[in-house]
């Protein structure tokens, strides 16, 4: 999404903060994966591919299936007030109707 993210590590016990740097690398790698997988703006993401029927749900990553299942349960529970397909364009699990 191009959204800036900043992390502040406060670890007085870490000599040289080497462990903290490795942990931050893992966190930022995970954030890049989440963006690449769930972005409704990237046509290569699983969410975008699923939204245009280019990816069958059964072939999606388990976390994608979990999020979409939760979105469907929220749509049903709210009587459609939360619906990732309400707006035109790709489905967006981050925006309610």
C-alpha positions, 0 to 999 in steps of 0.5 A: 500500500505504500503506507509508512511504518515505523518501529521503535525498539526499547530494549535496554538489555540488548547488547547492540540490539542485534536480536531486536534488528533480527526481530524487526526484519521478521516483522517487516517481512511479515508486513510485506507478505500481508500487503502482497497477499491481501492488497485489493490494489495489487492485481497479483494479490490473492485477494485481487485474484480471488475477487476477479475469480482468477483464484479458487478459494480452495487454492488460497492461502489458509489465512486468506480463507480465514479472513474471507470466512470471517468477512462472510460471518460478519456480513451475515451477522450485520445483515449486510452492513459489513460486506466486502463486495458492497463497493465497486472494484476489488473486494476489500476486507479492510473497508465496511459497507 
